């Protein structure tokens, strides 16, 4: 690096930087690098806290791989030394000392140079101080550890061509080797794009129709780069394909759930219906019992889908416990409740289940726990807490009994 290059970074960042708690010369840090990134961020900023771990992962991968060297300098926009230290402790790169007041914050020399009005901001320079990328955060989130490749013009052109080919494949829904306006519209619709944006993008892409046949060949489609609101063609292609696959999985799951529900409904009128949804065995405390013995003589059977990690669930459960105990004490209705856990591990399930006086599906019975459990499929469960109440024959009285419990307390069964 020339002296003018290192002088540029010293002007923006000061003469001294920190690496963990050790002070080092700015000149030494930037002289060893091929690229220099200036990262304005703050602990109080949620988008920053989401971005920093992703950037740290990419940074470490670049270091491990070798090759082009990236120096990154954190310019804090935090309000206190303590917040700076806590946040900087999560980072594997260098930082401007918090005591260097001219060089930190939005009004820092780096901040002014970049005209920084929002964070996180990641600007990437070559070693001579030429800015190569002002919006590095998007680049990192889209490319991960490969984001440095986009700083090389030849590599960028190659990747851009590959991205356009990927987008062409994604939009060519019928696989006929052409993309027409309907397919472009369907692609943007699948991304949830507003109608006005979709209309504009259909028109924009169709300007590439050189032969005027109303559709785009691969050569026409990929003739130039393309992006929408900062999203590259590669990102768009991946998103379209991902959404299409997700829709196919959702359709298949819906068909399977419909078939399962029809099969289960054939068993209504017997305890076998509840065995179909919940399995043959349940827990009460740490004791295992037959499902049939729990539901066989009941007037109502409730399936309670919930999880320890879910705030609304933890708010509702104590209230439902009170209602459940009141119903049991009154003895007017024979009422069973079975907890179907949506927790992520057995420890969380056990801790949560200890707070409940009713039965539960064992966490080890994987087919019968979670959103994708057989009960979850039957009920089309997409959110928790969910309390579904059946009569003794398996007829569903309500799948939204949470609200009824809160409104009518121990009298909620009579309101179903």
C-alpha positions in Angstrom: 0.0 0.0 0.0 1.2 3.5 -0.8 1.6 6.1 1.9 -1.4 7.9 0.4 -3.5 4.8 0.9 -2.6 4.4 4.6 -2.9 8.2 5.1 -6.5 8.1 3.8 -7.5 5.5 6.4 -5.7 7.2 9.2 -7.6 10.4 8.3 -10.9 8.6 8.6 -10.1 6.2 11.5 -7.2 7.8 13.5 -3.7 6.5 14.1 -4.7 3.8 16.6 -7.1 0.9 16.5 -8.1 -1.9 19.0 -7.8 -5.6 18.5 -9.7 -7.0 21.5 -8.0 -4.9 24.3 -4.7 -4.4 22.5 -3.9 -1.1 20.8 -2.3 -1.4 17.3 -1.2 1.0 14.5 -3.9 1.7 11.9 -1.2 1.8 9.3 -0.1 -1.7 10.1 -3.6 -3.1 10.0 -4.5 -1.6 6.6 -1.1 -2.1 5.0 -1.5 -5.9 5.3 -4.9 -5.9 3.7 -6.2 -6.2 0.1 -9.5 -4.7 1.1 -10.5 -2.4 4.0 -14.1 -2.4 5.3 -15.4 0.3 7.6 -18.3 -0.9 9.7 -20.6 1.7 11.4 -22.9 -0.1 13.8 -24.3 0.0 17.4 -25.4 -2.4 20.1 -28.8 -0.5 20.5 -29.6 -1.1 16.8 -31.6 -4.3 16.2 -30.8 -4.5 12.5 -27.1 -4.2 13.4 -27.3 -7.0 16.0 -28.9 -9.2 13.3 -26.3 -8.4 10.7 -23.1 -8.5 12.9 -23.2 -12.4 13.5 -23.7 -13.0 9.7 -20.9 -10.7 8.9 -18.6 -12.2 11.6 -19.3 -15.7 10.1 -18.4 -14.5 6.6 -15.3 -12.7 7.9 -14.0 -15.8 9.7 -14.7 -17.9 6.6 -12.6 -15.5 4.5 -9.8 -15.6 7.0 -9.8 -19.4 7.1 -9.9 -19.7 3.4 -6.9 -17.5 2.8 -6.3 -15.5 -0.4 -7.4 -11.9 -0.5 -7.1 -10.3 3.0 -9.9 -8.2 4.4 -9.3 -5.7 7.2 -12.5 -4.6 9.0 -12.7 -1.6 11.4 -15.7 -1.1 13.6 -16.8 2.5 14.1 -19.1 2.5 17.0 -22.3 4.5 17.1 -23.0 3.4 20.7 -23.8 5.8 23.4 -21.6 4.5 26.2 -18.2 2.8 26.6 -19.9 -0.2 28.3 -22.2 -0.8 25.3 -19.3 -0.4 23.0 -17.2 -2.9 24.9 -20.0 -5.4 25.1 -20.8 -5.2 21.4 -17.1 -5.1 20.3 -16.6 -8.3 22.3 -18.8 -10.2 19.8 -16.6 -9.1 16.8 -13.5 -10.8 15.4 -12.1 -7.6 13.8 -10.6 -4.2 14.8 -12.3 -1.1 16.2 -11.7 2.5 16.6 -11.2 3.2 20.4 -14.4 4.6 22.0 -12.2 7.3 23.5 -11.3 8.7 20.1 -14.4 10.9 19.9 -13.6 12.4 16.5 -13.6 9.0 15.0 -16.8 7.4 16.4 -20.5 7.9 15.8 -22.5 9.3 12.9 -20.6 12.5 13.1 -17.2 10.7 13.0 -14.8 11.5 10.1 -15.7 8.1 8.6 -19.4 8.8 9.1 -19.2 12.2 7.4 -17.1 10.8 4.5 -19.7 8.2 3.9 -22.6 10.6 4.6 -23.9 7.9 7.0 -27.5 8.6 8.1 -28.4 5.0 9.0 -26.8 1.8 10.4 -25.6 -0.8 9.9 -23.4 0.7 7.2 -20.6 -1.4 5.7 -18.3 0.4 3.1 -15.5 -1.5 1.4 -12.4 0.1 -0.1 -9.4 -1.1 -2.0 -6.1 -0.7 -0.2 -5.5 2.7 -1.9 -8.7 4.1 -0.4 -10.9 3.8 -3.5 -14.5 2.9 -2.5 -15.6 -0.3 -4.2 -18.9 -0.9 -2.4 -21.1 1.5 -0.3 -23.8 -1.0 0.5 -21.8 -3.9 1.7 -24.4 -5.2 4.1 -26.7 -6.3 1.3 -23.7 -7.9 -0.4 -22.8 -9.9 2.7 -26.3 -11.0 3.4 -26.7 -12.2 -0.2 -23.3 -13.7 -0.9 -21.9 -14.6 2.5 -18.2 -15.3 2.5 -18.2 -15.0 -1.4 -19.1 -11.3 -1.2 -15.5 -10.2 -1.9 -15.7 -11.8 -5.4 -18.2 -9.1 -6.3 -15.5 -6.5 -5.9 -13.5 -7.9 -8.8 -15.0 -6.6 -12.1 -14.3 -9.8 -14.1 -15.6 -12.0 -11.3 -18.6 -9.8 -10.9 -19.4 -10.0 -14.6 -19.1 -13.8 -14.5 -21.4 -14.0 -11.5 -23.9 -11.6 -13.0 -24.2 -13.8 -16.1 -24.7 -16.9 -13.9 -27.3 -15.0 -11.9 -29.2 -14.1 -15.1 -29.2 -17.7 -16.2 -30.5 -18.8 -12.8 -33.3 -16.2 -13.0 -34.2 -17.3 -16.5 -34.5 -20.9 -15.4 -36.6 -19.8 -12.4 -39.0 -17.8 -14.5 -39.3 -20.4 -17.3 -42.0 -22.2 -15.3 -43.2 -24.5 -18.1 -39.6 -25.3 -19.2 -40.2 -24.5 -22.9 -37.0 -22.4 -23.1 -38.7 -19.1 -23.2 -40.0 -16.6 -20.6 -43.3 -14.8 -21.5 -45.1 -11.9 -19.7 -47.4 -14.3 -17.9 -44.5 -16.2 -16.4 -42.8 -13.0 -15.3 -46.0 -11.8 -13.6 -46.4 -15.2 -11.9 -42.8 -15.1 -10.7 -43.3 -11.7 -9.1 -46.7 -12.6 -7.7 -45.0 -15.6 -6.0 -42.7 -13.1 -4.2 -45.6 -11.1 -3.0 -44.6 -8.0 -5.1 -47.2 -5.2 -5.3 -49.1 -5.2 -8.6 -47.6 -1.8 -9.7 -44.1 -3.2 -9.3 -45.0 -6.4 -11.1 -46.4 -4.4 -14.0 -43.3 -2.2 -14.3 -40.9 -5.2 -14.1 -42.8 -7.1 -16.7 -42.5 -4.1 -19.0 -38.8 -3.7 -18.2 -37.9 -7.2 -18.9 -40.0 -7.4 -22.1 -38.0 -4.5 -23.6 -35.4 -7.3 -24.2 -37.7 -8.9 -26.8 -35.5 -8.1 -29.7 -37.4 -10.2 -32.3 -40.8 -9.0 -31.1 -42.3 -12.5 -30.8 -43.8 -11.7 -27.3 -41.4 -13.9 -25.4 -37.8 -13.9 -24.3 -35.2 -16.5 -25.4 -32.4 -17.3 -23.0 -30.1 -15.1 -25.1 -32.5 -12.2 -25.0 -33.3 -12.6 -21.3 -29.6 -12.7 -20.2 -28.3 -10.0 -22.5 -27.7 -7.6 -19.6 -27.7 -7.5 -15.8 -30.9 -7.0 -13.9 -31.9 -6.2 -10.3 -35.0 -5.0 -8.4 -34.7 -2.7 -5.4 -31.1 -3.8 -4.8 -31.9 -7.5 -5.1 -29.7 -9.2 -7.7 -31.0 -11.6 -10.4 -29.4 -14.4 -8.4 -31.3 -13.5 -5.3 -34.5 -13.2 -7.2 -34.0 -16.6 -8.9 -33.3 -18.4 -5.7 -36.3 -16.8 -4.0 -38.6 -17.7 -6.9 -37.4 -21.3 -6.9 -37.6 -21.5 -3.1 -41.1 -20.2 -3.1 -42.2 -22.6 -5.8 -40.8 -25.5 -3.9 -42.4 -24.3 -0.7 -45.8 -24.0 -2.4 -45.4 -27.5 -3.8 -44.5 -28.8 -0.3 -47.5 -27.0 1.2 -49.8 -28.4 -1.4 -48.5 -31.9 -0.8 -48.9 -31.4 3.0 -52.4 -30.2 2.5 -53.3 -33.2 0.4 -51.8 -35.5 3.0 -53.6 -33.7 5.9 -56.9 -34.0 4.0 -56.5 -37.7 3.5 -55.4 -38.2 7.2 -58.5 -36.2 8.3 -60.8 -38.3 6.2 -59.2 -41.5 7.6 -59.5 -40.2 11.2 -63.1 -39.1 10.8 -64.0 -42.7 9.9 -63.1 -43.6 13.5 -65.4 -41.0 15.2 -67.6 -42.5 17.8 -64.8 -44.6 19.3 -61.6 -44.0 21.4 -59.7 -45.1 18.3 -60.3 -41.6 16.9 -58.2 -40.0 19.7 -55.6 -42.8 19.4 -55.2 -41.8 15.7 -54.5 -38.2 16.7 -52.5 -38.7 19.9 -51.0 -42.2 19.9 -51.7 -45.1 22.2 -49.9 -43.8 25.2 -50.1 -40.5 27.3 -48.2 -39.2 30.3 -49.6 -37.9 33.6 -46.6 -36.6 35.4 -43.9 -39.2 34.6 -46.4 -42.1 34.5 -47.5 -43.6 31.2 -51.1 -44.5 30.7 -53.3 -45.8 27.8 -54.9 -43.0 25.8 -58.2 -45.0 25.8 -58.4 -44.9 29.6 -58.0 -41.1 29.6 -60.6 -40.2 26.9 -63.0 -43.2 27.1 -65.5 -41.8 29.6 -65.2 -38.1 29.0 -67.8 -35.7 27.8 -65.2 -33.4 26.3 -61.6 -33.9 25.2 -59.3 -30.9 24.6 -56.1 -31.0 22.6 -53.8 -28.2 23.8 -50.9 -27.3 21.4 -48.4 -25.1 23.1 -44.7 -24.5 23.8 -42.5 -23.2 26.5 -40.7 -20.8 24.1 -44.0 -19.1 23.2 -44.8 -16.0 25.2 -48.6 -16.0 24.6 -48.6 -19.7 25.5 -46.9 -19.1 28.9 -49.4 -16.3 29.5 -52.4 -18.5 28.7 -51.4 -21.8 30.4 -51.7 -20.6 34.1 -55.2 -19.2 33.3 -56.2 -22.4 31.7 -54.9 -24.4 34.7 -57.2 -22.4 36.9 -60.2 -23.0 34.6 -59.3 -26.7 34.3 -59.1 -27.2 38.0 -62.4 -25.4 38.6 -64.1 -27.7 36.0 -62.6 -30.8 37.7 -63.7 -29.6 41.2 -67.3 -28.8 40.0 -67.6 -32.3 38.5 -70.4 -31.3 36.1 -68.5 -32.3 33.0 -66.0 -35.0 32.5 -63.2 -33.1 30.8 -59.8 -34.4 29.6 -57.0 -32.2 28.3 -54.0 -33.5 26.4 -50.9 -31.3 25.8 -49.3 -31.7 22.4 -45.9 -30.0 22.8 -44.4 -27.8 20.1 -41.2 -27.4 22.1 -37.8 -27.9 20.5 -36.3 -30.3 23.0 -37.2 -32.8 25.8 -35.9 -30.5 28.5 -38.1 -27.6 27.6 -41.1 -30.0 27.3 -40.6 -31.5 30.7 -40.1 -28.1 32.4 -43.3 -26.8 30.8 -45.3 -29.9 31.4 -44.6 -29.7 35.1 -46.8 -26.7 35.3 -49.8 -28.6 33.9 -52.3 -30.8 35.8 -53.5 -32.7 32.7 -52.0 -35.4 30.4 -49.5 -35.0 27.6 -48.3 -36.9 24.5 -44.7 -38.2 25.3 -42.1 -36.0 23.7 -40.4 -39.1 22.3 -43.6 -39.9 20.2 -42.3 -37.7 17.4 -45.2 -38.4 15.1 -47.6 -36.9 17.7 -45.8 -33.8 18.8 -45.1 -30.4 17.1 -46.9 -28.4 14.4 -46.5 -31.2 12.0 -48.0 -33.8 14.5 -51.0 -35.8 13.4 -53.2 -33.7 15.7 -51.6 -30.5 14.2 -52.3 -31.7 10.7 -55.9 -32.6 11.6 -56.4 -29.2 13.1 -54.4 -27.4 10.5 -52.4 -25.7 13.3 -50.5 -22.7 12.1 -50.1 -20.8 15.4 -50.1 -21.4 19.2 -51.5 -21.5 21.8 -54.3 -23.6 20.2 -57.0 -25.3 22.2 -59.3 -27.6 20.3 -62.2 -29.2 22.0 -64.0 -32.3 20.9 -67.1 -34.1 22.2 -67.0 -37.7 23.3 -67.6 -38.9 19.8 -64.8 -36.9 18.3 -66.8 -34.2 16.8 -64.8 -30.9 16.8 -66.7 -28.3 18.9 -64.1 -25.5 18.6 -60.5 -25.1 17.4 -60.4 -21.6 18.9 -61.3 -22.4 22.5 -58.4 -20.2 23.9 -60.6 -17.1 23.5 -63.6 -18.9 25.0 -61.6 -19.9 28.0 -60.5 -16.3 28.6 -64.0 -14.9 28.1 -66.1 -17.6 29.9 -63.7 -19.2 32.3 -65.1 -22.4 33.8 -68.3 -22.0 31.9 -66.6 -22.1 28.5 -67.6 -25.7 27.7 -71.3 -24.8 27.8 -70.7 -22.0 25.3 -69.2 -24.3 22.6 
